[in-house]
């Protein structure tokens, strides 16, 4: 449970930094995302999720 809280904290810190440091760029990115096809977003999300799972799995190999 400790590691889950740690990981959530890291994610929130990075996400918060993006909002704080680049708010207008992030808003522009969100506006551009509405033009991307749903299937492309789905595949990107699945790819990112797969990469995340692989990285977590590899980090536990030690």
PQR file of N, CA, C, O and H, with PARSE charges and radii, in Angstrom:
ATOM      1  N   UNK A   1       0.827  -1.198   0.000 -0.4000 1.5000
ATOM      2  CA  UNK A   1       0.000   0.000   0.000 -0.0000 2.0000
ATOM      3  C   UNK A   1       0.868   1.257   0.000  0.5500 1.7000
ATOM      4  O   UNK A   1       0.500   2.275  -0.585 -0.5500 1.4000
ATOM      5  N   UNK A   2       2.014   1.175   0.656 -0.4000 1.5000
ATOM      6  CA  UNK A   2       2.920   2.306   0.731 -0.0000 2.0000
ATOM      7  C   UNK A   2       3.408   2.721  -0.651  0.5500 1.7000
ATOM      8  O   UNK A   2       3.509   3.910  -0.954 -0.5500 1.4000
ATOM      9  H   UNK A   2       2.312   0.348   1.132  0.4000 1.0000
ATOM     10  N   UNK A   3       3.712   1.728  -1.487 -0.4000 1.5000
ATOM     11  CA  UNK A   3       4.218   2.022  -2.821 -0.0000 2.0000
ATOM     12  C   UNK A   3       3.133   2.652  -3.696  0.5500 1.7000
ATOM     13  O   UNK A   3       3.434   3.504  -4.532 -0.5500 1.4000
ATOM     14  H   UNK A   3       3.630   0.762  -1.240  0.4000 1.0000
ATOM     15  N   UNK A   4       1.883   2.247  -3.515 -0.4000 1.5000
ATOM     16  CA  UNK A   4       0.783   2.825  -4.306 -0.0000 2.0000
ATOM     17  C   UNK A   4       0.616   4.303  -3.971  0.5500 1.7000
ATOM     18  O   UNK A   4       0.439   5.127  -4.869 -0.5500 1.4000
ATOM     19  H   UNK A   4       1.637   1.555  -2.836  0.4000 1.0000
ATOM     20  N   UNK A   5       0.670   4.640  -2.698 -0.4000 1.5000
ATOM     21  CA  UNK A   5       0.562   6.033  -2.279 -0.0000 2.0000
ATOM     22  C   UNK A   5       1.740   6.833  -2.829  0.5500 1.7000
ATOM     23  O   UNK A   5       1.568   7.969  -3.271 -0.5500 1.4000
ATOM     24  H   UNK A   5       0.814   3.971  -1.968  0.4000 1.0000
ATOM     25  N   UNK A   6       2.939   6.242  -2.801 -0.4000 1.5000
ATOM     26  CA  UNK A   6       4.125   6.891  -3.348 -0.0000 2.0000
ATOM     27  C   UNK A   6       3.954   7.174  -4.839  0.5500 1.7000
ATOM     28  O   UNK A   6       4.235   8.280  -5.301 -0.5500 1.4000
ATOM     29  H   UNK A   6       3.079   5.319  -2.441  0.4000 1.0000
ATOM     30  N   UNK A   7       3.494   6.178  -5.588 -0.4000 1.5000
ATOM     31  CA  UNK A   7       3.322   6.328  -7.037 -0.0000 2.0000
ATOM     32  C   UNK A   7       2.257   7.375  -7.344  0.5500 1.7000
ATOM     33  O   UNK A   7       2.442   8.201  -8.238 -0.5500 1.4000
ATOM     34  H   UNK A   7       3.265   5.280  -5.213  0.4000 1.0000
ATOM     35  N   UNK A   8       1.149   7.350  -6.616 -0.4000 1.5000
ATOM     36  CA  UNK A   8       0.113   8.371  -6.817 -0.0000 2.0000
ATOM     37  C   UNK A   8       0.649   9.773  -6.531  0.5500 1.7000
ATOM     38  O   UNK A   8       0.317  10.727  -7.235 -0.5500 1.4000
ATOM     39  H   UNK A   8       0.998   6.679  -5.890  0.4000 1.0000
ATOM     40  N   UNK A   9       1.472   9.892  -5.505 -0.4000 1.5000
ATOM     41  CA  UNK A   9       2.082  11.184  -5.183 -0.0000 2.0000
ATOM     42  C   UNK A   9       2.979  11.683  -6.301  0.5500 1.7000
ATOM     43  O   UNK A   9       2.957  12.867  -6.638 -0.5500 1.4000
ATOM     44  H   UNK A   9       1.742   9.118  -4.933  0.4000 1.0000
ATOM     45  N   UNK A  10       3.770  10.786  -6.880 -0.4000 1.5000
ATOM     46  CA  UNK A  10       4.649  11.160  -7.987 -0.0000 2.0000
ATOM     47  C   UNK A  10       3.816  11.603  -9.194  0.5500 1.7000
ATOM     48  O   UNK A  10       4.117  12.619  -9.821 -0.5500 1.4000
ATOM     49  H   UNK A  10       3.788   9.824  -6.607  0.4000 1.0000
ATOM     50  N   UNK A  11       2.785  10.849  -9.510 -0.4000 1.5000
ATOM     51  CA  UNK A  11       1.922  11.190 -10.651 -0.0000 2.0000
ATOM     52  C   UNK A  11       1.284  12.557 -10.441  0.5500 1.7000
ATOM     53  O   UNK A  11       1.283  13.384 -11.353 -0.5500 1.4000
ATOM     54  H   UNK A  11       2.541  10.023  -9.001  0.4000 1.0000
ATOM     55  N   UNK A  12       0.748  12.803  -9.264 -0.4000 1.5000
ATOM     56  CA  UNK A  12       0.102  14.085  -8.980 -0.0000 2.0000
ATOM     57  C   UNK A  12       1.098  15.234  -9.017  0.5500 1.7000
ATOM     58  O   UNK A  12       0.758  16.331  -9.460 -0.5500 1.4000
ATOM     59  H   UNK A  12       0.749  12.131  -8.524  0.4000 1.0000
ATOM     60  N   UNK A  13       2.332  14.998  -8.554 -0.4000 1.5000
ATOM     61  CA  UNK A  13       3.354  16.041  -8.587 -0.0000 2.0000
ATOM     62  C   UNK A  13       3.703  16.413 -10.026  0.5500 1.7000
ATOM     63  O   UNK A  13       3.799  17.597 -10.348 -0.5500 1.4000
ATOM     64  H   UNK A  13       2.608  14.107  -8.194  0.4000 1.0000
ATOM     65  N   UNK A  14       3.893  15.424 -10.891 -0.4000 1.5000
ATOM     66  CA  UNK A  14       4.213  15.711 -12.284 -0.0000 2.0000
ATOM     67  C   UNK A  14       3.039  16.383 -13.000  0.5500 1.7000
ATOM     68  O   UNK A  14       3.224  17.333 -13.760 -0.5500 1.4000
ATOM     69  H   UNK A  14       3.815  14.462 -10.630  0.4000 1.0000
ATOM     70  N   UNK A  15       1.849  15.886 -12.750 -0.4000 1.5000
ATOM     71  CA  UNK A  15       0.676  16.471 -13.398 -0.0000 2.0000
ATOM     72  C   UNK A  15       0.465  17.904 -12.915  0.5500 1.7000
ATOM     73  O   UNK A  15       0.158  18.791 -13.711 -0.5500 1.4000
ATOM     74  H   UNK A  15       1.698  15.114 -12.132  0.4000 1.0000
ATOM     75  N   UNK A  16       0.626  18.124 -11.644 -0.4000 1.5000
ATOM     76  CA  UNK A  16       0.487  19.475 -11.108 -0.0000 2.0000
ATOM     77  C   UNK A  16       1.531  20.424 -11.659  0.5500 1.7000
ATOM     78  O   UNK A  16       1.246  21.597 -11.900 -0.5500 1.4000
ATOM     79  H   UNK A  16       0.875  17.403 -10.997  0.4000 1.0000
ATOM     80  N   UNK A  17       2.752  19.915 -11.861 -0.4000 1.5000
ATOM     81  CA  UNK A  17       3.815  20.747 -12.420 -0.0000 2.0000
ATOM     82  C   UNK A  17       3.473  21.175 -13.846  0.5500 1.7000
ATOM     83  O   UNK A  17       3.738  22.312 -14.238 -0.5500 1.4000
ATOM     84  H   UNK A  17       2.983  18.962 -11.665  0.4000 1.0000
ATOM     85  N   UNK A  18       2.889  20.271 -14.614 -0.4000 1.5000
ATOM     86  CA  UNK A  18       2.496  20.620 -15.985 -0.0000 2.0000
ATOM     87  C   UNK A  18       1.457  21.730 -15.972  0.5500 1.7000
ATOM     88  O   UNK A  18       1.563  22.693 -16.732 -0.5500 1.4000
ATOM     89  H   UNK A  18       2.674  19.347 -14.296  0.4000 1.0000
ATOM     90  N   UNK A  19       0.449  21.601 -15.108 -0.4000 1.5000
ATOM     91  CA  UNK A  19      -0.594  22.635 -15.014 -0.0000 2.0000
ATOM     92  C   UNK A  19      -0.009  23.963 -14.541  0.5500 1.7000
ATOM     93  O   UNK A  19      -0.398  25.021 -15.036 -0.5500 1.4000
ATOM     94  H   UNK A  19       0.362  20.819 -14.490  0.4000 1.0000
ATOM     95  N   UNK A  20       0.911  23.917 -13.597 -0.4000 1.5000
ATOM     96  CA  UNK A  20       1.462  25.144 -13.022 -0.0000 2.0000
ATOM     97  C   UNK A  20       2.462  25.825 -13.953  0.5500 1.7000
ATOM     98  O   UNK A  20       2.472  27.052 -14.055 -0.5500 1.4000
ATOM     99  H   UNK A  20       1.227  23.058 -13.195  0.4000 1.0000
ATOM    100  N   UNK A  21       3.299  25.048 -14.630 -0.4000 1.5000
ATOM    101  CA  UNK A  21       4.364  25.627 -15.441 -0.0000 2.0000
ATOM    102  C   UNK A  21       3.941  25.962 -16.871  0.5500 1.7000
ATOM    103  O   UNK A  21       4.449  26.915 -17.460 -0.5500 1.4000
ATOM    104  H   UNK A  21       3.291  24.051 -14.547  0.4000 1.0000
ATOM    105  N   UNK A  22       3.018  25.187 -17.427 -0.4000 1.5000
ATOM    106  CA  UNK A  22       2.628  25.366 -18.828 -0.0000 2.0000
ATOM    107  C   UNK A  22       1.105  25.376 -19.005  0.5500 1.7000
ATOM    108  O   UNK A  22       0.584  24.573 -19.778 -0.5500 1.4000
ATOM    109  H   UNK A  22       2.605  24.412 -16.949  0.4000 1.0000
ATOM    110  N   UNK A  23       0.386  26.251 -18.321 -0.4000 1.5000
ATOM    111  CA  UNK A  23      -1.077  26.192 -18.391 -0.0000 2.0000
ATOM    112  C   UNK A  23      -1.636  26.476 -19.786  0.5500 1.7000
ATOM    113  O   UNK A  23      -2.554  25.785 -20.229 -0.5500 1.4000
ATOM    114  H   UNK A  23       0.810  26.904 -17.693  0.4000 1.0000
ATOM    115  N   UNK A  24      -1.103  27.473 -20.483 -0.4000 1.5000
ATOM    116  CA  UNK A  24      -1.660  27.785 -21.804 -0.0000 2.0000
ATOM    117  C   UNK A  24      -1.307  26.711 -22.828  0.5500 1.7000
ATOM    118  O   UNK A  24      -2.128  26.383 -23.685 -0.5500 1.4000
ATOM    119  H   UNK A  24      -0.357  28.034 -20.123  0.4000 1.0000
ATOM    120  N   UNK A  25      -0.109  26.165 -22.749 -0.4000 1.5000
ATOM    121  CA  UNK A  25       0.275  25.086 -23.664 -0.0000 2.0000
ATOM    122  C   UNK A  25      -0.599  23.856 -23.422  0.5500 1.7000
ATOM    123  O   UNK A  25      -0.985  23.172 -24.370 -0.5500 1.4000
ATOM    124  H   UNK A  25       0.557  26.432 -22.053  0.4000 1.0000
ATOM    125  N   UNK A  26      -0.909  23.576 -22.164 -0.4000 1.5000
ATOM    126  CA  UNK A  26      -1.752  22.428 -21.848 -0.0000 2.0000
ATOM    127  C   UNK A  26      -3.175  22.636 -22.372  0.5500 1.7000
ATOM    128  O   UNK A  26      -3.794  21.700 -22.878 -0.5500 1.4000
ATOM    129  H   UNK A  26      -0.596  24.132 -21.394  0.4000 1.0000
ATOM    130  N   UNK A  27      -3.689  23.854 -22.252 -0.4000 1.5000
ATOM    131  CA  UNK A  27      -5.019  24.148 -22.784 -0.0000 2.0000
ATOM    132  C   UNK A  27      -5.038  23.984 -24.305  0.5500 1.7000
ATOM    133  O   UNK A  27      -5.997  23.453 -24.865 -0.5500 1.4000
ATOM    134  H   UNK A  27      -3.186  24.614 -21.841  0.4000 1.0000
ATOM    135  N   UNK A  28      -3.978  24.439 -24.967 -0.4000 1.5000
ATOM    136  CA  UNK A  28      -3.896  24.273 -26.419 -0.0000 2.0000
ATOM    137  C   UNK A  28      -3.844  22.798 -26.800  0.5500 1.7000
ATOM    138  O   UNK A  28      -4.459  22.388 -27.785 -0.5500 1.4000
ATOM    139  H   UNK A  28      -3.198  24.870 -24.512  0.4000 1.0000
ATOM    140  N   UNK A  29      -3.117  22.004 -26.031 -0.4000 1.5000
ATOM    141  CA  UNK A  29      -3.052  20.570 -26.293 -0.0000 2.0000
ATOM    142  C   UNK A  29      -4.433  19.937 -26.174  0.5500 1.7000
ATOM    143  O   UNK A  29      -4.820  19.116 -27.005 -0.5500 1.4000
ATOM    144  H   UNK A  29      -2.617  22.337 -25.231  0.4000 1.0000
ATOM    145  N   UNK A  30      -5.165  20.318 -25.150 -0.4000 1.5000
ATOM    146  CA  UNK A  30      -6.514  19.768 -24.972 -0.0000 2.0000
ATOM    147  C   UNK A  30      -7.442  20.174 -26.119  0.5500 1.7000
ATOM    148  O   UNK A  30      -8.279  19.380 -26.550 -0.5500 1.4000
ATOM    149  H   UNK A  30      -4.851  20.985 -24.475  0.4000 1.0000
ATOM    150  N   UNK A  31      -7.298  21.393 -26.608 -0.4000 1.5000
ATOM    151  CA  UNK A  31      -8.114  21.828 -27.739 -0.0000 2.0000
ATOM    152  C   UNK A  31      -7.768  21.033 -28.999  0.5500 1.7000
ATOM    153  O   UNK A  31      -8.648  20.737 -29.808 -0.5500 1.4000
ATOM    154  H   UNK A  31      -6.618  22.038 -26.258  0.4000 1.0000
ATOM    155  N   UNK A  32      -6.496  20.691 -29.165 -0.4000 1.5000
ATOM    156  CA  UNK A  32      -6.079  19.908 -30.328 -0.0000 2.0000
ATOM    157  C   UNK A  32      -6.550  18.464 -30.227  0.5500 1.7000
ATOM    158  O   UNK A  32      -6.805  17.819 -31.245 -0.5500 1.4000
ATOM    159  H   UNK A  32      -5.781  20.931 -28.508  0.4000 1.0000
ATOM    160  N   UNK A  33      -6.664  17.956 -29.012 -0.4000 1.5000
ATOM    161  CA  UNK A  33      -7.083  16.566 -28.831 -0.0000 2.0000
ATOM    162  C   UNK A  33      -8.510  16.315 -29.316  0.5500 1.7000
ATOM    163  O   UNK A  33      -8.848  15.191 -29.689 -0.5500 1.4000
ATOM    164  H   UNK A  33      -6.457  18.480 -28.186  0.4000 1.0000
ATOM    165  N   UNK A  34      -9.345  17.348 -29.313 -0.4000 1.5000
ATOM    166  CA  UNK A  34     -10.726  17.137 -29.762 -0.0000 2.0000
ATOM    167  C   UNK A  34     -10.789  16.787 -31.244  0.5500 1.7000
ATOM    168  O   UNK A  34     -11.775  16.211 -31.701 -0.5500 1.4000
ATOM    169  H   UNK A  34      -9.070  18.261 -29.011  0.4000 1.0000
ATOM    170  N   UNK A  35      -9.745  17.130 -31.998 -0.4000 1.5000
ATOM    171  CA  UNK A  35      -9.715  16.834 -33.426 -0.0000 2.0000
ATOM    172  C   UNK A  35      -9.134  15.460 -33.745  0.5500 1.7000
ATOM    173  O   UNK A  35      -9.213  15.008 -34.888 -0.5500 1.4000
ATOM    174  H   UNK A  35      -8.944  17.598 -31.626  0.4000 1.0000
ATOM    175  N   UNK A  36      -8.556  14.795 -32.758 -0.4000 1.5000
ATOM    176  CA  UNK A  36      -7.951  13.479 -32.975 -0.0000 2.0000
ATOM    177  C   UNK A  36      -9.055  12.419 -32.921  0.5500 1.7000
ATOM    178  O   UNK A  36      -9.961  12.488 -32.090 -0.5500 1.4000
ATOM    179  H   UNK A  36      -8.491  15.162 -31.830  0.4000 1.0000
ATOM    180  N   UNK A  37      -8.960  11.456 -33.808 -0.4000 1.5000
ATOM    181  CA  UNK A  37      -9.956  10.391 -33.847 -0.0000 2.0000
ATOM    182  C   UNK A  37      -9.951   9.589 -32.544  0.5500 1.7000
ATOM    183  O   UNK A  37      -8.908   9.388 -31.923 -0.5500 1.4000
ATOM    184  H   UNK A  37      -8.224  11.400 -34.483  0.4000 1.0000
ATOM    185  N   UNK A  38     -11.136   9.140 -32.151 -0.4000 1.5000
ATOM    186  CA  UNK A  38     -11.286   8.395 -30.902 -0.0000 2.0000
ATOM    187  C   UNK A  38     -10.441   7.128 -30.903  0.5500 1.7000
ATOM    188  O   UNK A  38      -9.838   6.785 -29.886 -0.5500 1.4000
ATOM    189  H   UNK A  38     -11.984   9.304 -32.656  0.4000 1.0000
ATOM    190  N   UNK A  39     -10.393   6.437 -32.026 -0.4000 1.5000
ATOM    191  CA  UNK A  39      -9.611   5.194 -32.097 -0.0000 2.0000
ATOM    192  C   UNK A  39      -8.129   5.459 -31.882  0.5500 1.7000
ATOM    193  O   UNK A  39      -7.450   4.676 -31.218 -0.5500 1.4000
ATOM    194  H   UNK A  39     -10.883   6.716 -32.852  0.4000 1.0000
ATOM    195  N   UNK A  40      -7.619   6.555 -32.436 -0.4000 1.5000
ATOM    196  CA  UNK A  40      -6.203   6.888 -32.248 -0.0000 2.0000
ATOM    197  C   UNK A  40      -5.916   7.170 -30.780  0.5500 1.7000
ATOM    198  O   UNK A  40      -4.892   6.737 -30.251 -0.5500 1.4000
ATOM    199  H   UNK A  40      -8.170   7.191 -32.976  0.4000 1.0000
ATOM    200  N   UNK A  41      -6.818   7.898 -30.120 -0.4000 1.5000
ATOM    201  CA  UNK A  41      -6.644   8.166 -28.690 -0.0000 2.0000
ATOM    202  C   UNK A  41      -6.682   6.874 -27.880  0.5500 1.7000
ATOM    203  O   UNK A  41      -5.913   6.699 -26.934 -0.5500 1.4000
ATOM    204  H   UNK A  41      -7.650   8.250 -30.549  0.4000 1.0000
ATOM    205  N   UNK A  42      -7.583   5.975 -28.259 -0.4000 1.5000
ATOM    206  CA  UNK A  42      -7.704   4.704 -27.556 -0.0000 2.0000
ATOM    207  C   UNK A  42      -6.404   3.894 -27.688  0.5500 1.7000
ATOM    208  O   UNK A  42      -5.898   3.352 -26.705 -0.5500 1.4000
ATOM    209  H   UNK A  42      -8.208   6.118 -29.027  0.4000 1.0000
ATOM    210  N   UNK A  43      -5.876   3.821 -28.915 -0.4000 1.5000
ATOM    211  CA  UNK A  43      -4.630   3.077 -29.132 -0.0000 2.0000
ATOM    212  C   UNK A  43      -3.456   3.723 -28.406  0.5500 1.7000
ATOM    213  O   UNK A  43      -2.602   3.023 -27.862 -0.5500 1.4000
ATOM    214  H   UNK A  43      -6.287   4.262 -29.713  0.4000 1.0000
ATOM    215  N   UNK A  44      -3.407   5.049 -28.392 -0.4000 1.5000
ATOM    216  CA  UNK A  44      -2.352   5.731 -27.651 -0.0000 2.0000
ATOM    217  C   UNK A  44      -2.461   5.417 -26.157  0.5500 1.7000
ATOM    218  O   UNK A  44      -1.456   5.152 -25.497 -0.5500 1.4000
ATOM    219  H   UNK A  44      -4.101   5.618 -28.833  0.4000 1.0000
ATOM    220  N   UNK A  45      -3.684   5.449 -25.631 -0.4000 1.5000
ATOM    221  CA  UNK A  45      -3.895   5.131 -24.217 -0.0000 2.0000
ATOM    222  C   UNK A  45      -3.510   3.705 -23.893  0.5500 1.7000
ATOM    223  O   UNK A  45      -2.892   3.443 -22.861 -0.5500 1.4000
ATOM    224  H   UNK A  45      -4.501   5.665 -26.167  0.4000 1.0000
ATOM    225  N   UNK A  46      -3.875   2.775 -24.773 -0.4000 1.5000
ATOM    226  CA  UNK A  46      -3.500   1.376 -24.549 -0.0000 2.0000
ATOM    227  C   UNK A  46      -1.982   1.191 -24.606  0.5500 1.7000
ATOM    228  O   UNK A  46      -1.411   0.429 -23.826 -0.5500 1.4000
ATOM    229  H   UNK A  46      -4.377   2.988 -25.611  0.4000 1.0000
ATOM    230  N   UNK A  47      -1.342   1.895 -25.533 -0.4000 1.5000
ATOM    231  CA  UNK A  47       0.116   1.813 -25.627 -0.0000 2.0000
ATOM    232  C   UNK A  47       0.798   2.381 -24.393  0.5500 1.7000
ATOM    233  O   UNK A  47       1.748   1.795 -23.875 -0.5500 1.4000
ATOM    234  H   UNK A  47      -1.806   2.515 -26.166  0.4000 1.0000
ATOM    235  N   UNK A  48       0.310   3.526 -23.922 -0.4000 1.5000
ATOM    236  CA  UNK A  48       0.878   4.133 -22.719 -0.0000 2.0000
ATOM    237  C   UNK A  48       0.662   3.246 -21.501  0.5500 1.7000
ATOM    238  O   UNK A  48       1.551   3.104 -20.662 -0.5500 1.4000
ATOM    239  H   UNK A  48      -0.463   4.002 -24.343  0.4000 1.0000
ATOM    240  N   UNK A  49      -0.515   2.656 -21.410 -0.4000 1.5000
ATOM    241  CA  UNK A  49      -0.810   1.762 -20.294 -0.0000 2.0000
ATOM    242  C   UNK A  49       0.092   0.533 -20.329  0.5500 1.7000
ATOM    243  O   UNK A  49       0.607   0.101 -19.298 -0.5500 1.4000
ATOM    244  H   UNK A  49      -1.238   2.772 -22.092  0.4000 1.0000
ATOM    245  N   UNK A  50       0.277  -0.025 -21.526 -0.4000 1.5000
ATOM    246  CA  UNK A  50       1.147  -1.199 -21.670 -0.0000 2.0000
ATOM    247  C   UNK A  50       2.575  -0.860 -21.292  0.5500 1.7000
ATOM    248  O   UNK A  50       3.227  -1.616 -20.572 -0.5500 1.4000
ATOM    249  H   UNK A  50      -0.142   0.326 -22.363  0.4000 1.0000
ATOM    250  N   UNK A  51       3.062   0.270 -21.773 -0.4000 1.5000
ATOM    251  CA  UNK A  51       4.420   0.691 -21.424 -0.0000 2.0000
ATOM    252  C   UNK A  51       4.552   0.879 -19.913  0.5500 1.7000
ATOM    253  O   UNK A  51       5.558   0.480 -19.326 -0.5500 1.4000
ATOM    254  H   UNK A  51       2.532   0.884 -22.357  0.4000 1.0000
ATOM    255  N   UNK A  52       3.554   1.477 -19.285 -0.4000 1.5000
ATOM    256  CA  UNK A  52       3.593   1.660 -17.839 -0.0000 2.0000
ATOM    257  C   UNK A  52       3.634   0.347 -17.089  0.5500 1.7000
ATOM    258  O   UNK A  52       4.393   0.200 -16.131 -0.5500 1.4000
ATOM    259  H   UNK A  52       2.737   1.801 -19.762  0.4000 1.0000
ATOM    260  N   UNK A  53       2.822  -0.609 -17.516 -0.4000 1.5000
ATOM    261  CA  UNK A  53       2.816  -1.926 -16.863 -0.0000 2.0000
ATOM    262  C   UNK A  53       4.163  -2.614 -17.040  0.5500 1.7000
ATOM    263  O   UNK A  53       4.676  -3.228 -16.104 -0.5500 1.4000
ATOM    264  H   UNK A  53       2.206  -0.489 -18.294  0.4000 1.0000
ATOM    265  N   UNK A  54       4.739  -2.514 -18.237 -0.4000 1.5000
ATOM    266  CA  UNK A  54       6.048  -3.137 -18.485 -0.0000 2.0000
ATOM    267  C   UNK A  54       7.123  -2.482 -17.613  0.5500 1.7000
ATOM    268  O   UNK A  54       7.971  -3.176 -17.052 -0.5500 1.4000
ATOM    269  H   UNK A  54       4.322  -2.016 -18.997  0.4000 1.0000
ATOM    270  N   UNK A  55       7.091  -1.155 -17.498 -0.4000 1.5000
ATOM    271  CA  UNK A  55       8.078  -0.482 -16.660 -0.0000 2.0000
ATOM    272  C   UNK A  55       7.938  -0.868 -15.195  0.5500 1.7000
ATOM    273  O   UNK A  55       8.937  -1.080 -14.507 -0.5500 1.4000
ATOM    274  H   UNK A  55       6.402  -0.592 -17.953  0.4000 1.0000
ATOM    275  N   UNK A  56       6.705  -0.961 -14.718 -0.4000 1.5000
ATOM    276  CA  UNK A  56       6.491  -1.381 -13.322 -0.0000 2.0000
ATOM    277  C   UNK A  56       6.970  -2.809 -13.138  0.5500 1.7000
ATOM    278  O   UNK A  56       7.599  -3.125 -12.129 -0.5500 1.4000
ATOM    279  H   UNK A  56       5.894  -0.789 -15.277  0.4000 1.0000
ATOM    280  N   UNK A  57       6.678  -3.680 -14.105 -0.4000 1.5000
ATOM    281  CA  UNK A  57       7.101  -5.068 -14.022 -0.0000 2.0000
ATOM    282  C   UNK A  57       8.627  -5.168 -14.019  0.5500 1.7000
ATOM    283  O   UNK A  57       9.196  -5.927 -13.235 -0.5500 1.4000
ATOM    284  H   UNK A  57       6.167  -3.423 -14.925  0.4000 1.0000
ATOM    285  N   UNK A  58       9.289  -4.407 -14.889 -0.4000 1.5000
ATOM    286  CA  UNK A  58      10.746  -4.435 -14.945 -0.0000 2.0000
ATOM    287  C   UNK A  58      11.378  -3.877 -13.676  0.5500 1.7000
ATOM    288  O   UNK A  58      12.435  -4.345 -13.252 -0.5500 1.4000
ATOM    289  H   UNK A  58       8.827  -3.790 -15.526  0.4000 1.0000
ATOM    290  N   UNK A  59      10.750  -2.896 -13.078 -0.4000 1.5000
ATOM    291  CA  UNK A  59      11.320  -2.330 -11.859 -0.0000 2.0000
ATOM    292  C   UNK A  59      11.242  -3.301 -10.693  0.5500 1.7000
ATOM    293  O   UNK A  59      12.006  -3.183  -9.735 -0.5500 1.4000
ATOM    294  H   UNK A  59       9.892  -2.516 -13.422  0.4000 1.0000
ATOM    295  N   UNK A  60      10.332  -4.252 -10.765 -0.4000 1.5000
ATOM    296  CA  UNK A  60      10.199  -5.255  -9.708 -0.0000 2.0000
ATOM    297  C   UNK A  60      11.076  -6.463  -9.928  0.5500 1.7000
ATOM    298  O   UNK A  60      11.038  -7.397  -9.126 -0.5500 1.4000
ATOM    299  H   UNK A  60       9.712  -4.347 -11.544  0.4000 1.0000
ATOM    300  N   UNK A  61      11.863  -6.481 -10.979 -0.4000 1.5000
ATOM    301  CA  UNK A  61      12.693  -7.628 -11.321 -0.0000 2.0000
ATOM    302  C   UNK A  61      13.945  -7.730 -10.447  0.5500 1.7000
ATOM    303  O   UNK A  61      14.581  -8.783 -10.414 -0.5500 1.4000
ATOM    304  H   UNK A  61      11.894  -5.723 -11.631  0.4000 1.0000
ATOM    305  N   UNK A  62      14.304  -6.674  -9.751 -0.4000 1.5000
ATOM    306  CA  UNK A  62      15.541  -6.686  -8.956 -0.0000 2.0000
ATOM    307  C   UNK A  62      15.419  -7.490  -7.725  0.5500 1.7000
ATOM    308  O   UNK A  62      16.375  -7.593  -6.958 -0.5500 1.4000
ATOM    309  H   UNK A  62      13.788  -5.818  -9.778  0.4000 1.0000
TER
END
